[in-house]
Amino acid sequence: MSDFRPLHDGWTVAAADGSVGPLPAAVPGCVHTDLLAAGLIPDPHLDANETALRWIGHTDWVYEAAFQWDGTTDARVDLACAGLDTVATVSLNGAEVGTTANMHRSYRFDARPHLRTGENRLRVHFGSAYRYAEQVRDALGDRPNAYPDYFNFIRKMACNFGWDWGPNVVTAGIWQPIGLHAWSTARLATVRPLVTVDDGVGRVEVHVEVERDSDEPLALSAAVAGFRAETTVAPGERTAIVKVEVRDPELWWPRGYGEQVRHLLDVTLRSAAGTAVDTWQRRIGFRSVHLDTTPDADGTPFMFVVNGVPVFARGVNWIPDDSLVTRVTREGYAQRLAQACDANVNMLRVWGGGRYESEDFYDLADELGLLVAQDFLFACAAYPEEDPIASEVVAEAREQVTRLASHPSLVAWFGSNENIWGFHDWGWPERLAGRSWGEGYYLRVLPAIVAELDPTRPYWPSSPYSGDPDRHPNDPAHGSMHIWDVWNQKDYTHYRDYRPRFVAEFGYQAPPVYATLRRSISDDPLAHDSPGMRHHQKAMDGDAKLQRGLDAHLPAPGDFDDWHYLTQVNQARALALGIEHFRSLRPLCMGTIMWQLNDCWPVTSWAAVDGDGRRKPLWYALRRAYADRLLTIQPRDGALVLVAVNDGAEPWQGPASVTRLTIAGEPRAKTALDLDVPPRSAVTLPLPADLTGSEDPHRELLLAEIDGLRAWWFFAEDKDIPYPAPEYESTAEPVPGGWQVTVQAGTILRDLTLFPDRLDATASVDDVMVTLLPGETAVFRVTAPPTLHGPALTRRPVLRCVNDVPHQR
């Protein structure tokens, strides 16, 4: 059997010019984390520190380690580099063994000729990513890019160079495992299981590439779910396929549709003598996936069908969970994906300006039943289709399609993020002057690679894309679309102007949780426009857009506490409005992937979970809007209707009530409706005129209720409603693990919310944005350490509602 020896200990890092180090280095890791650990730089995520640290990305860095080698009888010894970031020259005992220029692929170099018994020295010199990208740009000609740095001229994580939600931290380092792989006879260079299910039969076609040190015949076997098959790899042959059939396999389903059954696939390569020379194991799932884009009367649908069942995608976009990606652990992924599941999410889109995620990420998605739509790594820029970029793109794509083929959670590949749209609408043709921009990747190279290596999964040229090169790429009636004019130019109620088939991006901003702000920004006093807050707002005119949203809907904030609370409320309302509208259009619309689940540092952004992993009010709004059962009041053709969406497997039946009330809680009109909503469908019911025709729109509202679910409709904006000053009785009682806060309303309390993190950074609450009518009671469970001061949970600035803002009245 082959033997892999990690080389992760004893490393140092130094600036190539001698200005820094050498100092201890962690492998896997990066130069930023090494400099941080040595106390030589401040945290780039705090205040405006990133600005003073940009020199790191302009510097060459040298990693070195010594190790002992006792020799081996194996014929081959490879230096296996799972990931080098990015432009590297690798030397062993003074001899150059290879070079790299792609963060998104692995490399393997023949180390045997250069190893010696006793001490050996390994050196990896990382050239400046900036310098390399500028050299490629100068050689191939400039191309449009949404940001100042030239990330489109290097195969490196694009958002390292800064984004409208991320810092500029251009990393370098040995960011994935590295080690010596000793082997003889042959090894499994790649294993690519293609899994299909048809008429109750599961089939696994295991495609392998073999690297040889001998021309002898080899035996290749595969076993799964109690079934086994074997084939011979003839002398000199380097590829083989072994096929296993499994009768009536237990299927893998998306969460909410069934169990996530996985089966161990065991692949073994044996020598002519019958000795196992290499093995490979993964857990696979039997499931089929199809992307239905069959034209219909409304255009071109975009619907994922898993195991023959249409799935409404309740999705979130995923970005790297830390700008220094080597700090993200399996535990961190597990926490973040659990937050997605707890918010009733069933799909993640891995965005194309980040990375192909780790095995931990996809394994957890498999385990949890989260569908994954994976972008190839092209985002918001024109990319050259010439070398040295083109050959790297092909190598990277082939490796990643092969690597991820075993994961049942992966259900689609997208060619890029917004690049076809960018060519059409962002003025690229004039700036390109005939130069290549990536179209060949998205329409020819990448689909050919997916078709060759993994025809079991659909490919879509870009996000967004309308399915036809002659059609506008962001046409709402065709394929997938992004909606960004709402955040950038319009009020969020304009989400209702759209009747999309599938929305792969739409979002609205808010600042992070207060405890996250206080940890990351030292401004005193803290204000929406204080220096640290401004630095942690990367969106173009972001603060002005936040203010526009507040002006349209909410009372003017009197202080920073009001501003923070109201902007978070507005973000949650905006996304809830959009999602409820899009879900109410089912089956015309069959998916929403909101921007975005997570952040990579503490920042004002579109995220539901902030850079410290804390849930913003938007997260709670997602949990409601993405619930299996949704009740929502929607405007349609000048009237109001009640829409009941049932994404569960059982019918939803029962009596619903709809009442028109004053803000004082006095009923003005009421009706009862019988709901009968089949599984995986939506039903629209018109509402009578005496309910929807308000006598005094500034003082009245609608409330629909069934099975504990509520849907509200306010006839006027909060800023125009004469809410009474809030009156309530509140108590905080200690309970195991925290506090129970009970609030009984004397008046209407609009979007009642607790912010326990203002008292203790570790504290959290089970629900937020609860609207109470006079006489109603809400109970909140606060998870907190025993040192938290319970009575403070019952007053400002911890306990808030919209009608306690002084400028409201």
ZIDA-V752650 format. One record per run of one state. SS is the DSSP state (hx for helix, st for strand, lp for the rest). FROM is the first residue (numbers start at 1). TO is the last residue. Records with the same first field share a line. If there is no record, write none. Layout:
BEGIN
SS->FROM-TO + FROM-TO
END
This chain:
BEGIN
lp->1-2 + 7-11 + 16-20 + 25-30 + 38-48 + 53-53 + 59-60 + 70-75 + 82-84 + 86-86 + 93-94 + 103-106 + 111-111 + 115-117 + 128-128 + 141-144 + 146-150 + 154-154 + 156-157 + 162-167 + 169-172 + 174-177 + 184-185 + 199-200 + 213-217 + 225-226 + 234-238 + 248-250 + 253-259 + 261-262 + 271-275 + 285-285 + 287-288 + 293-294 + 297-298 + 301-302 + 307-308 + 312-312 + 319-324 + 328-329 + 343-346 + 351-358 + 369-370 + 376-378 + 380-380 + 382-388 + 405-409 + 415-416 + 418-418 + 426-427 + 433-438 + 454-457 + 461-462 + 464-464 + 466-477 + 479-479 + 484-484 + 490-491 + 498-502 + 507-509 + 511-513 + 521-530 + 536-536 + 538-541 + 554-559 + 585-590 + 595-603 + 606-608 + 610-614 + 616-616 + 626-628 + 637-638 + 647-651 + 663-666 + 678-680 + 687-688 + 693-699 + 707-708 + 715-717 + 721-727 + 736-737 + 746-748 + 755-755 + 759-763 + 766-769 + 773-776 + 784-789 + 795-798 + 801-801 + 805-805 + 809-809
st->3-6 + 12-15 + 21-24 + 61-69 + 76-81 + 85-85 + 87-92 + 95-102 + 107-110 + 118-127 + 145-145 + 155-155 + 161-161 + 168-168 + 173-173 + 178-183 + 186-198 + 201-212 + 218-224 + 227-233 + 239-247 + 251-252 + 260-260 + 263-270 + 276-284 + 286-286 + 289-292 + 295-296 + 299-300 + 303-306 + 309-311 + 313-318 + 347-350 + 371-375 + 379-379 + 381-381 + 410-414 + 417-417 + 458-460 + 463-463 + 465-465 + 478-478 + 480-483 + 503-506 + 510-510 + 537-537 + 591-594 + 604-605 + 609-609 + 615-615 + 629-636 + 639-646 + 652-662 + 667-677 + 681-686 + 700-706 + 709-714 + 728-735 + 738-745 + 749-754 + 764-765 + 770-772 + 777-783 + 799-800
hx->31-37 + 49-52 + 54-58 + 112-114 + 129-140 + 151-153 + 158-160 + 325-327 + 330-342 + 359-368 + 389-404 + 419-425 + 428-432 + 439-453 + 485-489 + 492-497 + 514-520 + 531-535 + 542-553 + 560-584 + 617-625 + 689-692 + 718-720 + 756-758 + 790-794 + 802-804 + 806-808
END
